[in-house]
Amino acid sequence: MTAILVVLTIAVFLTVDYLHTRARRARATVPARLPLSASLAPELFARPAGVFFGPGHTWARLEPDGAVRIGIDDFAQKILGRIERIEAAPAGVTLGPEDAAFVLHQQGKSAAFPAPIEGVVAAVNEAALGDPARLKGDPFGAGWLLLVKPKQLAEGLRRLRVAEEARAWMQEEVARLRDFLSAQVPADAVGATLQDGGVPVEGVFEHLDAKSWERFEVEFLVS
């Protein structure tokens, strides 16, 4: 009888140890979820030298002939994620400070971006409109969207940010985005998007509904 009790005791301990070991292994295989504060950093978003940034997450770059090439910054294109369609103001249209220069569409949701500089649209990047992947892959190069002949260029540039001022502004925008996502993104969606080992924040807005996109447009894109 004693021998049987000893064997049963050992079996119980081995079973408990096995269950604890399996639980530890199971926990180890689950990707750790990064807190929003740890996953968002200004360094994630490119800011090329010599590029001016508008308050609505657009950029402007001066051309040798005085024209201004404009597009959507890295911050916006990364967090919005996959873009299905891009609309842009046509050539010949005059863009004012409150006019939408381009609109990005994704699964019935959209976000309108104001022009960073006032002027007349001289050219449209039809290649980028036909292939939104150009914007995702190279937002400051092949992903440019409009070429504008500016009005009152010097005054317009004073409203934009460049170099260290742009860096400080991006830090403020990242802080605002943390708060926005904490309030808007469901916990499960945040976890799925910000898993350790994934691309932080990339495409997090693909998990948001149209109302959240509207709030983002009002809070981040309207000048």
CORLIN-V352585 format. One record per pair of residues at least 6 apart in sequence whose ideal C-beta (glycine too) atoms are under 7 Angstrom apart, sorted by the first residue. I is the first residue (numbers start at 0). GAP is how many residues later the second one is. D is the distance in Angstrom with one decimal. If there is no record, write none. Layout:
BEGIN
I:GAP:D + I:GAP:D
END
This chain:
BEGIN
30:164:4.1 + 30:165:5.2 + 30:166:6.1 + 31:164:4.2 + 32:158:4.5 + 32:161:6.3 + 32:162:6.1 + 33:160:4.7 + 33:162:5.8 + 33:166:6.8 + 35:142:5.1 + 35:145:5.7 + 35:146:5.9 + 35:154:6.7 + 35:158:7.0 + 36:141:6.0 + 38:155:4.7 + 38:161:4.2 + 38:162:5.9 + 39:134:5.2 + 39:137:6.3 + 39:138:5.4 + 39:161:5.9 + 40:133:6.8 + 41:125:6.8 + 41:128:4.5 + 41:129:4.8 + 41:132:5.2 + 43:156:6.3 + 43:157:6.7 + 44:29:4.5 + 44:30:4.5 + 44:33:6.6 + 44:125:6.2 + 45:28:4.3 + 45:94:6.9 + 46:119:5.5 + 46:120:6.5 + 46:123:6.5 + 47:92:5.2 + 49:11:6.7 + 50:8:5.1 + 50:10:5.3 + 50:89:6.3 + 51:7:6.6 + 51:8:4.5 + 51:64:6.9 + 51:105:6.2 + 51:108:3.9 + 51:109:6.8 + 51:110:4.9 + 52:6:5.5 + 52:20:6.1 + 52:107:6.1 + 52:108:4.8 + 52:113:4.8 + 52:116:6.9 + 53:6:6.6 + 53:62:2.9 + 53:106:5.7 + 54:168:5.0 + 55:57:5.5 + 55:58:4.5 + 55:165:4.3 + 55:166:6.6 + 55:167:5.4 + 56:15:6.6 + 56:16:4.8 + 56:18:5.5 + 56:19:4.1 + 56:56:6.8 + 56:163:6.3 + 56:164:6.2 + 57:12:5.9 + 57:13:6.8 + 57:14:5.9 + 57:15:6.4 + 57:43:6.8 + 57:55:5.3 + 57:56:7.0 + 57:57:6.9 + 57:58:4.3 + 58:11:6.5 + 58:12:5.6 + 58:14:5.0 + 58:57:6.6 + 58:81:6.6 + 59:8:5.1 + 59:10:5.0 + 59:56:4.5 + 59:57:5.1 + 59:100:6.2 + 60:7:6.9 + 60:8:4.9 + 61:6:6.0 + 62:6:5.9 + 66:55:5.9 + 66:80:5.4 + 66:81:6.6 + 66:82:5.7 + 67:49:5.2 + 67:51:6.8 + 67:80:4.9 + 67:82:5.1 + 68:75:5.0 + 68:78:5.4 + 69:31:6.5 + 69:45:6.5 + 69:46:5.7 + 69:47:6.6 + 69:75:6.5 + 69:76:5.1 + 69:78:6.0 + 70:68:5.9 + 70:69:6.8 + 70:72:5.9 + 70:73:4.4 + 70:74:4.8 + 71:41:5.9 + 71:63:6.5 + 71:67:6.0 + 71:73:7.0 + 72:66:6.6 + 73:65:5.4 + 74:95:6.9 + 74:98:6.4 + 76:58:5.8 + 76:59:5.9 + 76:62:5.0 + 77:123:6.4 + 77:124:5.6 + 78:122:5.8 + 78:125:5.6 + 78:126:5.4 + 79:24:6.3 + 79:26:6.7 + 79:31:6.6 + 79:125:4.8 + 80:25:6.9 + 80:121:6.8 + 80:122:2.8 + 80:124:5.7 + 80:125:4.1 + 81:24:6.3 + 81:121:6.4 + 81:124:6.4 + 82:21:5.2 + 82:23:5.9 + 82:49:4.2 + 82:52:6.3 + 82:53:6.6 + 83:21:5.5 + 83:22:5.4 + 83:23:6.9 + 83:48:6.9 + 84:20:4.2 + 84:47:6.9 + 85:16:6.0 + 85:18:5.8 + 85:42:6.8 + 85:43:5.1 + 85:46:5.4 + 85:49:6.8 + 86:15:6.3 + 86:16:4.4 + 87:13:6.8 + 87:14:4.4 + 87:36:5.4 + 87:41:6.0 + 87:57:5.3 + 87:58:5.9 + 88:6:6.0 + 88:12:5.5 + 88:32:5.2 + 88:57:6.6 + 89:31:6.6 + 89:34:6.5 + 90:30:5.1 + 90:31:6.5 + 90:32:6.1 + 90:33:5.7 + 91:28:6.9 + 91:29:6.4 + 92:28:5.0 + 93:26:5.1 + 94:6:5.7 + 94:20:4.0 + 94:23:6.0 + 94:24:6.2 + 94:26:6.5 + 94:53:6.7 + 95:22:5.8 + 96:17:6.9 + 96:21:6.0 + 96:126:6.2 + 97:16:6.4 + 98:15:6.6 + 98:16:6.0 + 99:12:4.0 + 99:13:6.5 + 99:14:6.2 + 100:12:5.8 + 100:13:6.4 + 100:14:3.8 + 100:45:5.9 + 101:11:5.3 + 101:43:5.2 + 102:7:5.5 + 102:8:6.9 + 102:9:4.7 + 103:6:6.5 + 103:7:5.2 + 105:100:6.9 + 107:102:6.5 + 108:101:4.8 + 108:104:4.5 + 109:103:6.9 + 110:102:5.7 + 110:105:6.6 + 110:106:5.1 + 110:110:6.3 + 111:105:6.2 + 111:109:6.8 + 112:108:5.7 + 113:107:6.7 + 113:108:6.9 + 113:109:5.2 + 114:33:7.0 + 115:44:6.0 + 116:31:6.1 + 116:33:5.2 + 116:39:4.5 + 117:32:6.7 + 117:33:4.9 + 117:34:6.8 + 117:38:5.8 + 118:29:4.1 + 118:30:5.1 + 118:31:4.0 + 118:32:5.0 + 119:28:6.7 + 119:29:4.8 + 120:25:5.5 + 120:27:5.9 + 121:25:4.7 + 121:26:6.3 + 121:27:5.0 + 122:24:4.0 + 123:22:6.0 + 124:19:5.4 + 124:20:5.4 + 126:7:6.3 + 127:6:4.4 + 127:7:5.7 + 127:14:6.9 + 127:15:5.4 + 127:16:6.9 + 127:17:5.9 + 133:8:4.6 + 133:9:4.7 + 134:8:3.7 + 136:6:6.8 + 149:6:6.0 + 160:8:5.0 + 179:36:6.9 + 179:39:6.6 + 180:9:6.8 + 180:23:6.6 + 183:24:6.1 + 183:28:4.7 + 183:31:6.9 + 184:19:6.6 + 184:22:6.2 + 184:23:6.6 + 188:18:3.7 + 192:10:6.9 + 192:11:4.7 + 192:14:6.4 + 193:6:6.1 + 193:7:6.9 + 204:8:6.8
END
